[in-house]
Amino acid sequence: MEYTHPHASQLFSDHISYALNDFQAESRIICVCIGTDRSTGDSLGPLVGSFLAKKAPSHIKIFGTLDEPVHALNLQNTIQYIHSKYPKSPIIAVDACLGHLKSVGWIQVGLGPIKPGAGVKKDLPEIGQIHIKGIVNVSGFMEYIILQNTRLSVVMKMAEVISSSILMATSTNQTSSSL
């Protein structure tokens, strides 16, 4: 779904809620927001994490904010910590990615793990039972420079849609699991 759609947050929330249906019995939801604030394009995850941290209810545990990002250097340790501390909690992984020109600005949700760093040829561990990808710019040539030169406005607006969608979906999921 494109982040500029007038009902993007609500529609995307519905997709996340659907993906969370398999995990209703769990009371805690983990959000791992991957990226770094040192690159405009790669800051999507930490921005989502920071927006979530301001409003998230206690049943959502957030890893990866602008102040404490989850990135290539600490991803493995973060995964190990989550698996030891929250072994049965579903994990929603959020990351920026690069794609085709027509896809820039689109947000995707899917079942299964995300493979962070794939767009810049990094071999990092997979994470998540649900993944959310925001296509922030075009892939194919000099990916690091492309990520550095991504429009902050687009990344901020995408982060707002993703975080509000997660909040709506998890509050709906929490309400339905407590009935």
C-alpha positions as CSV (number, residue, x, y, z in Angstrom):
1,M,0.0,0.0,0.0
2,E,1.2,3.5,-0.8
3,Y,1.8,5.7,2.3
4,T,0.0,8.6,0.6
5,H,-3.3,6.7,0.3
6,P,-5.9,8.7,2.3
7,H,-6.8,5.7,4.5
8,A,-3.3,4.2,4.5
9,S,-3.0,3.8,8.3
10,Q,-6.4,2.1,8.8
11,L,-6.0,-0.2,5.7
12,F,-2.5,-1.1,6.7
13,S,-3.6,-1.7,10.3
14,D,-6.2,-4.2,8.9
15,H,-3.4,-6.2,7.2
16,I,-1.2,-6.2,10.4
17,S,-4.2,-7.3,12.5
18,Y,-4.8,-10.2,10.0
19,A,-1.2,-11.2,10.3
20,L,-1.4,-11.1,14.1
21,N,-4.4,-13.4,14.2
22,D,-2.2,-16.5,14.6
23,F,-0.7,-15.0,17.8
24,Q,-3.8,-13.9,19.7
25,A,-3.0,-16.0,22.7
26,E,0.2,-14.0,23.4
27,S,-0.2,-10.9,25.5
28,R,3.1,-9.2,24.6
29,I,4.1,-8.2,21.1
30,I,7.7,-7.4,20.2
31,C,8.5,-4.7,17.6
32,V,12.0,-4.7,16.3
33,C,12.7,-1.5,14.3
34,I,15.9,-2.0,12.3
35,G,18.1,0.7,10.9
36,T,20.3,3.6,11.8
37,D,19.9,7.4,12.3
38,R,23.1,7.9,10.4
39,S,21.4,7.4,7.0
40,T,18.2,9.1,6.0
41,G,16.8,6.1,4.1
42,D,17.8,3.6,6.7
43,S,16.3,5.7,9.5
44,L,12.8,4.4,8.8
45,G,13.0,1.6,11.5
46,P,14.3,3.8,14.3
47,L,11.8,6.5,13.5
48,V,8.9,4.0,13.7
49,G,10.4,2.7,17.0
50,S,10.6,6.3,18.4
51,F,7.0,7.1,17.3
52,L,5.8,3.8,18.9
53,A,7.8,4.4,22.1
54,K,5.9,7.6,22.7
55,K,2.4,6.0,22.5
56,A,2.8,2.2,22.8
57,P,0.8,0.4,25.5
58,S,2.6,-1.8,28.0
59,H,1.9,-5.0,26.0
60,I,4.2,-3.8,23.2
61,K,7.9,-4.0,23.7
62,I,10.0,-1.9,21.3
63,F,13.6,-2.5,20.2
64,G,15.2,0.1,17.9
65,T,14.6,3.8,18.3
66,L,16.6,6.9,17.3
67,D,18.3,6.9,20.7
68,E,18.9,3.2,20.8
69,P,18.9,1.8,17.3
70,V,19.0,-1.9,16.3
71,H,21.5,-2.1,13.4
72,A,24.1,-4.4,11.9
73,L,26.4,-4.2,14.8
74,N,23.9,-5.2,17.5
75,L,21.2,-7.1,15.7
76,Q,22.5,-10.6,16.7
77,N,22.7,-9.7,20.4
78,T,19.3,-8.1,20.2
79,I,17.8,-11.2,18.7
80,Q,19.4,-13.4,21.3
81,Y,18.1,-11.2,24.1
82,I,14.6,-11.2,22.7
83,H,14.6,-15.0,22.3
84,S,15.8,-15.5,25.9
85,K,13.5,-12.9,27.5
86,Y,10.4,-13.2,25.4
87,P,10.5,-16.7,23.8
88,K,6.8,-17.0,23.0
89,S,6.0,-13.4,21.9
90,P,5.4,-12.7,18.3
91,I,7.9,-10.4,16.7
92,I,7.0,-7.7,14.1
93,A,10.2,-6.6,12.3
94,V,10.3,-3.2,10.6
95,D,13.0,-2.2,8.1
96,A,13.6,0.1,5.1
97,C,14.3,-1.4,1.8
98,L,15.1,-0.3,-1.8
99,G,13.0,-1.2,-4.8
100,H,11.8,-0.2,-8.2
101,L,11.0,3.4,-9.0
102,K,7.2,2.7,-9.2
103,S,7.4,1.1,-5.7
104,V,9.0,4.0,-3.8
105,G,6.7,5.0,-1.0
106,W,5.0,1.7,-0.7
107,I,4.7,-0.2,2.5
108,Q,4.5,-4.0,2.6
109,V,3.5,-6.4,5.4
110,G,4.1,-10.2,5.2
111,L,4.3,-13.3,7.2
112,G,7.7,-14.7,8.1
113,P,11.1,-13.0,8.9
114,I,12.7,-10.1,7.3
115,K,16.3,-10.3,6.0
116,P,17.9,-6.9,7.1
117,G,20.7,-5.5,5.0
118,A,19.9,-7.6,1.9
119,G,19.6,-4.4,-0.2
120,V,23.1,-3.4,0.6
121,K,24.6,-6.9,0.3
122,K,25.0,-7.5,4.1
123,D,24.6,-10.9,5.5
124,L,22.6,-10.4,8.7
125,P,20.3,-12.8,10.6
126,E,16.6,-12.9,9.8
127,I,14.1,-11.8,12.4
128,G,10.4,-11.8,12.9
129,Q,7.2,-13.8,12.4
130,I,5.7,-10.7,10.7
131,H,7.7,-8.2,8.7
132,I,7.0,-4.7,7.5
133,K,9.1,-3.2,4.7
134,G,9.0,0.4,3.6
135,I,10.4,1.0,0.1
136,V,12.3,4.3,0.6
137,N,14.2,4.6,-2.6
138,V,15.4,3.0,-5.8
139,S,17.8,0.0,-5.9
140,G,20.3,-1.2,-8.4
141,F,23.3,1.1,-8.2
142,M,25.4,2.6,-5.3
143,E,22.9,1.6,-2.6
144,Y,24.7,3.3,0.3
145,I,24.7,6.6,-1.5
146,I,21.0,6.2,-2.5
147,L,20.1,5.5,1.2
148,Q,22.1,8.6,2.2
149,N,20.2,10.8,-0.3
150,T,16.7,9.6,0.4
151,R,14.1,12.3,1.2
152,L,13.6,12.6,4.9
153,S,10.0,13.8,4.3
154,V,9.1,10.6,2.6
155,V,10.7,8.5,5.4
156,M,9.0,10.5,8.2
157,K,5.6,10.2,6.6
158,M,6.1,6.4,6.0
159,A,7.2,6.0,9.6
160,E,4.1,7.8,10.8
161,V,1.8,5.5,8.8
162,I,3.6,2.4,9.9
163,S,3.7,3.3,13.6
164,S,0.0,4.4,13.7
165,S,-1.0,1.2,11.9
166,I,0.9,-1.0,14.4
167,L,-0.7,0.9,17.3
168,M,-4.2,0.4,15.8
169,A,-3.6,-3.3,14.9
170,T,-2.1,-4.2,18.3
171,S,-4.8,-2.4,20.2
172,T,-7.4,-4.3,18.2
173,N,-5.5,-7.5,18.7
174,Q,-5.2,-6.9,22.4
175,T,-8.9,-6.2,22.7
176,S,-9.9,-9.3,20.7
177,S,-7.6,-11.6,22.7
178,S,-8.9,-10.4,26.0
179,L,-12.6,-11.1,25.2
